[in-house]
């Protein structure tokens, strides 16, 4: 385990093909992170340090995050009994 990073956990019995098919967001994050890291290297002339890597990873995750559902979508879901506001 790398110090400062969470340990990896694996679910037993799940075929790698199924995991790869369902891990599309992770692949998008990695693709965006690669581009952002290339830009960082061009700008700074070196690979990012640990703190910068965390920031770049956050940025890549943020860039690939799907849009949040609108209030209208929540209202429709709530009106059909599938969502309730928190107290």
DSSP file (Angstrom, degrees, kcal/mol; ACC not computed):
  #  RESIDUE AA STRUCTURE BP1 BP2  ACC     N-H-->O    O-->H-N    N-H-->O    O-->H-N    TCO  KAPPA ALPHA  PHI   PSI    X-CA   Y-CA   Z-CA
    1    1 A X              0   0    0      0, 0.0     2,-0.4     0, 0.0     6,-0.1   0.000 360.0 360.0 360.0 136.5    0.0    0.0    0.0
    2    2 A X    >   -     0   0    0      4,-0.2     3,-2.0     1,-0.1     0, 0.0  -0.664 360.0-105.9 -79.8 130.4    1.3    3.5   -0.9
    3    3 A X  T 3  S+     0   0    0     -2,-0.4     3,-0.1     1,-0.3    -1,-0.1  -0.299 103.9  18.5 -57.4 135.5    1.5    5.8    2.2
    4    4 A X  T 3  S+     0   0    0      1,-0.3     2,-0.3    -3,-0.0    -1,-0.3   0.345 105.8 100.3  87.1  -6.5   -1.3    8.4    2.2
    5    5 A X  S <  S-     0   0    0     -3,-2.0    -1,-0.3     1,-0.0     2,-0.1  -0.840  78.1-106.9-112.5 151.0   -3.5    6.5   -0.3
    6    6 A X        -     0   0    0     -2,-0.3    -4,-0.2     1,-0.1     2,-0.1  -0.437  41.2-105.7 -70.3 145.6   -6.5    4.3    0.4
    7    7 A X        -     0   0    0     -2,-0.1     2,-0.3    -6,-0.1    -1,-0.1  -0.420  35.1-113.3 -69.5 148.7   -6.0    0.6    0.0
    8    8 A X        -     0   0    0     -2,-0.1     2,-0.4    -3,-0.1    -1,-0.1  -0.617  30.2-159.9 -81.3 141.9   -7.6   -1.0   -3.0
    9    9 A X        -     0   0    0     -2,-0.3     2,-0.4     2,-0.0     0, 0.0  -0.947   0.3-156.0-122.8 146.2  -10.4   -3.5   -2.4
   10   10 A X        -     0   0    0     -2,-0.4     2,-0.6     0, 0.0    -2,-0.0  -0.963  14.4-133.4-124.6 137.5  -11.6   -6.1   -4.8
   11   11 A X    >   -     0   0    0     -2,-0.4     3,-1.1     3,-0.1     2,-0.1  -0.803  31.3-126.7 -88.6 121.5  -15.0   -7.7   -5.0
   12   12 A X  T 3  S+     0   0    0     -2,-0.6     3,-0.1     1,-0.2    -1,-0.0  -0.394  85.2  21.3 -70.0 140.8  -14.6  -11.5   -5.3
   13   13 A X  T 3  S+     0   0    0      1,-0.2     2,-0.6    -2,-0.1    -1,-0.2   0.498  83.9 127.3  86.7   4.7  -16.3  -13.3   -8.1
   14   14 A X    <   -     0   0    0     -3,-1.1    -1,-0.2     2,-0.0     2,-0.1  -0.859  61.3-123.2 -99.0 124.1  -16.8  -10.3  -10.5
   15   15 A X    >>  -     0   0    0     -2,-0.6     4,-1.9     1,-0.1     3,-0.6  -0.377  13.4-129.5 -64.6 137.4  -15.5  -10.9  -14.0
   16   16 A X  H 3> S+     0   0    0      1,-0.2     4,-2.8     2,-0.2     5,-0.2   0.824 107.4  60.2 -59.6 -33.3  -12.9   -8.3  -15.1
   17   17 A X  H 3> S+     0   0    0      1,-0.2     4,-2.0     2,-0.2    -1,-0.2   0.903 106.1  47.1 -61.2 -40.9  -14.9   -7.8  -18.4
   18   18 A X  H <> S+     0   0    0     -3,-0.6     4,-1.7     2,-0.2    -2,-0.2   0.901 112.0  50.0 -67.0 -41.2  -17.9   -6.7  -16.4
   19   19 A X  H  X S+     0   0    0     -4,-1.9     4,-1.2     1,-0.2    -2,-0.2   0.943 111.6  48.4 -61.9 -47.5  -15.8   -4.4  -14.2
   20   20 A X  H  < S+     0   0    0     -4,-2.8     3,-0.3     1,-0.2    -1,-0.2   0.880 110.3  51.7 -61.4 -39.1  -14.2   -2.8  -17.3
   21   21 A X  H  < S+     0   0    0     -4,-2.0     3,-0.3     1,-0.2    -1,-0.2   0.843 114.9  41.8 -66.8 -33.3  -17.6   -2.3  -19.0
   22   22 A X  H  < S+     0   0    0     -4,-1.7     3,-0.4     1,-0.2     2,-0.3   0.568  98.1  76.0 -92.2  -8.6  -19.0   -0.6  -15.9
   23   23 A X     X  +     0   0    0     -4,-1.2     4,-1.6    -3,-0.3    -1,-0.2  -0.183  53.9 127.4 -95.6  42.4  -16.0    1.6  -15.1
   24   24 A X  H  >  +     0   0    0     -2,-0.3     4,-2.2    -3,-0.3    -1,-0.2   0.875  69.2  53.3 -69.9 -37.3  -16.5    4.1  -17.9
   25   25 A X  H  > S+     0   0    0     -3,-0.4     4,-2.7     1,-0.2    -1,-0.2   0.917 106.9  52.6 -64.9 -40.9  -16.4    7.2  -15.7
   26   26 A X  H  > S+     0   0    0      1,-0.2     4,-2.5     2,-0.2    -1,-0.2   0.906 109.2  49.7 -59.8 -41.6  -13.0    6.1  -14.2
   27   27 A X  H  X S+     0   0    0     -4,-1.6     4,-2.3     2,-0.2    -1,-0.2   0.903 110.3  50.3 -64.2 -40.2  -11.7    5.7  -17.7
   28   28 A X  H  X S+     0   0    0     -4,-2.2     4,-2.5     2,-0.2     5,-0.2   0.913 110.3  50.2 -63.3 -41.8  -12.9    9.2  -18.6
   29   29 A X  H  X S+     0   0    0     -4,-2.7     4,-3.0     1,-0.2    -2,-0.2   0.932 110.8  49.2 -60.7 -45.8  -11.3   10.6  -15.5
   30   30 A X  H  X S+     0   0    0     -4,-2.5     4,-2.1     2,-0.2    -2,-0.2   0.889 111.2  49.7 -62.8 -39.3   -8.0    8.9  -16.4
   31   31 A X  H  X S+     0   0    0     -4,-2.3     4,-1.7     2,-0.2    -1,-0.2   0.932 114.5  43.7 -64.2 -46.0   -8.1   10.3  -20.0
   32   32 A X  H  X S+     0   0    0     -4,-2.5     4,-2.6     1,-0.2     5,-0.2   0.908 112.2  53.8 -65.7 -41.4   -8.8   13.8  -18.8
   33   33 A X  H  X S+     0   0    0     -4,-3.0     4,-2.7     1,-0.2    -1,-0.2   0.879 105.2  54.3 -61.2 -38.9   -6.2   13.5  -16.1
   34   34 A X  H  X S+     0   0    0     -4,-2.1     4,-2.2     2,-0.2    -1,-0.2   0.926 111.0  45.2 -61.0 -44.7   -3.6   12.5  -18.7
   35   35 A X  H  X S+     0   0    0     -4,-1.7     4,-2.1     2,-0.2    -2,-0.2   0.908 113.8  48.5 -65.2 -42.6   -4.3   15.6  -20.7
   36   36 A X  H  X S+     0   0    0     -4,-2.6     4,-2.2     1,-0.2    -2,-0.2   0.894 111.3  50.8 -65.3 -39.4   -4.3   17.9  -17.7
   37   37 A X  H  X S+     0   0    0     -4,-2.7     4,-2.5     2,-0.2    -1,-0.2   0.900 108.1  52.3 -65.6 -40.4   -1.0   16.4  -16.5
   38   38 A X  H  X S+     0   0    0     -4,-2.2     4,-2.3     1,-0.2    -2,-0.2   0.919 109.8  49.2 -59.5 -43.4    0.5   16.9  -20.0
   39   39 A X  H  X S+     0   0    0     -4,-2.1     4,-2.2     2,-0.2    -2,-0.2   0.897 109.8  52.0 -62.1 -40.3   -0.5   20.5  -19.8
   40   40 A X  H  X S+     0   0    0     -4,-2.2     4,-3.0     2,-0.2     5,-0.4   0.925 109.7  48.7 -61.2 -45.7    1.0   20.8  -16.3
   41   41 A X  H  X S+     0   0    0     -4,-2.5     4,-2.7     1,-0.2    -2,-0.2   0.903 111.0  50.3 -63.4 -41.6    4.3   19.4  -17.6
   42   42 A X  H  < S+     0   0    0     -4,-2.3    -1,-0.2     1,-0.2    -2,-0.2   0.894 116.7  41.5 -62.5 -39.5    4.4   21.8  -20.6
   43   43 A X  H  < S+     0   0    0     -4,-2.2    -2,-0.2    -5,-0.2    -1,-0.2   0.894 129.4  25.6 -75.6 -41.2    3.7   24.8  -18.3
   44   44 A X  H  < S-     0   0    0     -4,-3.0    -3,-0.2     2,-0.3    -2,-0.2   0.592  93.7-128.9-104.8 -13.6    6.0   23.8  -15.4
   45   45 A X  S  < S+     0   0    0     -4,-2.7     2,-0.3    -5,-0.4    -4,-0.2   0.666  80.1  66.8  75.1  15.6    8.7   21.6  -17.1
   46   46 A X  S    S-     0   0    0     -6,-0.3    -2,-0.3    -5,-0.1    -1,-0.2  -0.976  90.9 -86.6-157.0 164.3    8.3   18.8  -14.5
   47   47 A X        -     0   0    0     -2,-0.3     2,-0.1     1,-0.1     6,-0.1  -0.458  56.7 -96.7 -72.1 150.8    5.8   16.2  -13.3
   48   48 A X        -     0   0    0     -2,-0.1    -1,-0.1     1,-0.1    -7,-0.0  -0.376  36.1-124.7 -69.3 147.3    3.4   17.4  -10.6
   49   49 A X     >  -     0   0    0     -3,-0.1     4,-2.8    -2,-0.1     5,-0.2  -0.121  39.7 -83.6 -77.0-176.2    4.1   16.7   -7.0
   50   50 A X  H  > S+     0   0    0      1,-0.2     4,-2.1     2,-0.2     5,-0.2   0.919 128.9  46.6 -59.9 -47.3    1.8   14.9   -4.6
   51   51 A X  H  > S+     0   0    0      1,-0.2     4,-1.9     2,-0.2    -1,-0.2   0.914 114.8  46.6 -63.5 -42.9   -0.3   18.0   -3.8
   52   52 A X  H  > S+     0   0    0      2,-0.2     4,-2.9     1,-0.2     5,-0.2   0.884 109.0  55.8 -66.8 -38.2   -0.6   19.0   -7.4
   53   53 A X  H  X S+     0   0    0     -4,-2.8     4,-2.6     1,-0.2    -2,-0.2   0.911 107.3  49.5 -60.0 -42.0   -1.5   15.5   -8.4
   54   54 A X  H  X S+     0   0    0     -4,-2.1     4,-2.4     2,-0.2    -1,-0.2   0.918 112.4  48.0 -63.0 -42.5   -4.4   15.5   -6.0
   55   55 A X  H  X S+     0   0    0     -4,-1.9     4,-2.3     2,-0.2    -2,-0.2   0.907 112.5  47.8 -64.2 -42.1   -5.6   18.8   -7.3
   56   56 A X  H  X S+     0   0    0     -4,-2.9     4,-2.5     2,-0.2    -2,-0.2   0.890 111.4  51.0 -65.8 -39.1   -5.3   17.7  -10.9
   57   57 A X  H  X S+     0   0    0     -4,-2.6     4,-2.4    -5,-0.2    -2,-0.2   0.906 110.2  49.6 -65.0 -40.6   -7.2   14.4  -10.1
   58   58 A X  H  X S+     0   0    0     -4,-2.4     4,-2.6     2,-0.2    -2,-0.2   0.929 111.3  49.7 -61.6 -44.0   -9.9   16.5   -8.4
   59   59 A X  H  X S+     0   0    0     -4,-2.3     4,-2.5     1,-0.2    -2,-0.2   0.913 110.7  49.1 -62.6 -43.1  -10.2   18.7  -11.4
   60   60 A X  H  X S+     0   0    0     -4,-2.5     4,-1.4     2,-0.2    -1,-0.2   0.908 112.4  48.2 -63.2 -42.0  -10.4   15.7  -13.8
   61   61 A X  H  X S+     0   0    0     -4,-2.4     4,-0.6     1,-0.2    -2,-0.2   0.906 112.3  49.4 -64.8 -40.7  -13.1   14.1  -11.7
   62   62 A X  H >< S+     0   0    0     -4,-2.6     3,-0.7     1,-0.2    -2,-0.2   0.894 109.0  52.4 -64.7 -40.3  -15.0   17.4  -11.6
   63   63 A X  H 3< S+     0   0    0     -4,-2.5    -1,-0.2     1,-0.2    -2,-0.2   0.791 113.9  42.8 -67.1 -28.2  -14.8   17.9  -15.3
   64   64 A X  H 3< S+     0   0    0     -4,-1.4    -1,-0.2    -5,-0.2    -2,-0.2   0.448  84.3 119.6 -99.1  -0.8  -16.2   14.4  -16.0
   65   65 A X    <<  -     0   0    0     -3,-0.7     3,-0.1    -4,-0.6    -3,-0.0  -0.448  67.4-118.7 -67.4 132.7  -19.0   14.6  -13.4
   66   66 A X        -     0   0    0     -2,-0.2    -1,-0.1     1,-0.1    -2,-0.1  -0.320  38.6 -87.3 -67.6 155.1  -22.4   14.2  -15.0
   67   67 A X        -     0   0    0      1,-0.1    -1,-0.1    -2,-0.0     2,-0.1  -0.291  46.3-112.5 -60.2 144.7  -24.9   17.0  -14.6
   68   68 A X        -     0   0    0      1,-0.1    -1,-0.1    -3,-0.1     2,-0.1  -0.455  37.8 -95.2 -75.9 153.5  -27.0   17.0  -11.5
   69   69 A X        -     0   0    0     -2,-0.1    -1,-0.1     1,-0.1     2,-0.1  -0.404  43.7-116.8 -67.5 145.6  -30.7   16.4  -11.8
   70   70 A X     >  -     0   0    0      1,-0.1     4,-1.9    -2,-0.1     5,-0.2  -0.309  23.2-106.9 -78.6 166.4  -32.8   19.5  -12.0
   71   71 A X  H  > S+     0   0    0      1,-0.2     4,-2.6     2,-0.2     5,-0.2   0.867 121.4  58.2 -59.9 -36.3  -35.4   20.4   -9.4
   72   72 A X  H  > S+     0   0    0      1,-0.2     4,-2.5     2,-0.2    -1,-0.2   0.914 104.0  50.8 -60.8 -43.2  -38.0   19.5  -12.0
   73   73 A X  H  > S+     0   0    0      1,-0.2     4,-2.3     2,-0.2    -1,-0.2   0.904 111.2  48.5 -62.5 -40.0  -36.7   16.0  -12.2
   74   74 A X  H  X S+     0   0    0     -4,-1.9     4,-3.1     2,-0.2    -2,-0.2   0.910 109.7  52.5 -64.8 -41.0  -36.8   15.7   -8.5
   75   75 A X  H  X S+     0   0    0     -4,-2.6     4,-2.9     2,-0.2    -2,-0.2   0.916 109.9  48.1 -61.2 -44.1  -40.4   17.0   -8.4
   76   76 A X  H  X S+     0   0    0     -4,-2.5     4,-1.1     2,-0.2    -1,-0.2   0.931 114.0  46.8 -62.5 -45.1  -41.5   14.4  -11.0
   77   77 A X  H  <>S+     0   0    0     -4,-2.3     5,-2.6    -5,-0.2     6,-0.5   0.926 114.3  47.4 -62.3 -44.9  -39.8   11.7   -9.0
   78   78 A X  H ><5S+     0   0    0     -4,-3.1     3,-2.0     4,-0.3    -2,-0.2   0.908 107.4  55.6 -62.9 -43.1  -41.3   12.9   -5.7
   79   79 A X  H 3<5S+     0   0    0     -4,-2.9    -1,-0.2     1,-0.3    -2,-0.2   0.758 107.0  51.4 -64.8 -22.5  -44.8   13.2   -7.2
   80   80 A X  T 3<5S-     0   0    0     -4,-1.1    -1,-0.3    -3,-0.4    -2,-0.2   0.375 122.6-107.1 -93.7   4.5  -44.6    9.6   -8.3
   81   81 A X  T < 5S+     0   0    0     -3,-2.0    -3,-0.2     2,-0.2    -2,-0.1   0.600  91.5 110.3  86.9  11.9  -43.6    8.5   -4.8
   82   82 A X  S   <S+     0   0    0     -5,-2.6     2,-0.3    -6,-0.2    -4,-0.3   0.512  75.6  34.9 -99.1  -3.8  -39.9    7.8   -5.5
   83   83 A X        -     0   0    0     -6,-0.5     2,-0.4    -5,-0.2    -2,-0.2  -0.996  58.2-170.2-149.3 140.5  -38.3   10.6   -3.6
   84   84 A X        -     0   0    0     -2,-0.3    -5,-0.0    -3,-0.1    -6,-0.0  -0.998  29.2-113.3-132.9 139.5  -39.0   12.5   -0.5
   85   85 A X        -     0   0    0     -2,-0.4     2,-0.2     1,-0.1    -2,-0.0  -0.323  37.4-108.0 -66.7 151.0  -37.3   15.7    0.8
   86   86 A X              0   0    0      1,-0.1    -1,-0.1    -2,-0.0     0, 0.0  -0.497 360.0 360.0 -78.3 150.0  -35.2   15.4    3.9
   87   87 A X              0   0    0     -2,-0.2    -1,-0.1     0, 0.0    -2,-0.1   0.466 360.0 360.0 -76.1 360.0  -36.5   17.0    7.1
